[in-house]
Amino acid sequence: MRPNKIKQMWNEGKPVTLGWLSVNNTFTAEVMARQGFDALCIDLQHGANTMGDLIPMLQAVSQTDTVPVVRVPWNDPSTIMKALDYGAYAIIVPLVNNAVDAAAAVAACRYPPKGIRSSGPLRALHYGGADYLAKADDEILVIAMIETSEGIANLDAICATPGVDAVYIGPSDLSFALGLPPRMDNTDPLHLDTCNRILAAAHRHGKKACMHCVSAAFAADALKRGFDLVMLTSDINCMLAGARKQLDDLKAARA
């Protein structure tokens, strides 16, 4: 089976860079995949992407060695299984509140007897390799998002759940959980302290910790703090930043 580059990098003690795909377009997905990210996440929760977009976008990403990741909209076994059958190599599950939620996500990503995943790797067999069914359980990553007050309260239990490979911080929803205005790259002391608590709990249980960032500076700081994966930027943010810069440069040149 095609090895999971994220797992390989983590086993070598290397941090992973993740890009984000919110635009339901195969060409922009291909362009992002060629920029050098270790992995790219197709966002089905908040992005414009739908399940109908998933196969062509995965095909676009898979023209490179960038690892295809999918954030599902909910902790729903049927959606998780279909994303895996289409060729996702890591599943990010939002709003994981407790160990029961975490165990359910793991079960949907694992074939019997370890889990409940149904056999039918439609595209995954062709992308992953002929021995996909035998080795998928060892390569597919299960990443649980910690972003609610209940999730914080059950942090250790979630991190201790067998089969959870990593936890992922959703900064805006985590801000809600802490009674703070939702924002990205949140430098509020309470938010930073909570993120560090999540990081410490993950490492204490032998799991990896992932931070969702917007700026390179915030991502670099997260890596210094010990995070194992940083989401650096998205297709839509790159488009907006590029357009704004050109317009600002034009205004400055005409001033």
Buried (B, 14 or more C-beta within 10 A) or exposed (E): BBBBBBBBBBEEEEBBBBBBBBBBBBEBBBEBBEEEBBBBBBBBBEBEBEBEBBBBBBBBBBEBEBBBBBBBBEBBBEBBBBBBBBBBBBBBBBBBBBBBBBBBBBBBBBBEEEBBBBEEBEBBBEBBBEEBBEBBBEBBBBBBBBBBEBBBEBBEBBBBBEBBBBBBBBBBBBBBBBEBEEEBBBEEEEBEEBBBEBBBBBBEBEBBBBBBBBEEEBBEBBBEEBBBBBBBBBBBBBEEEEEEEEEEEEEEEEE
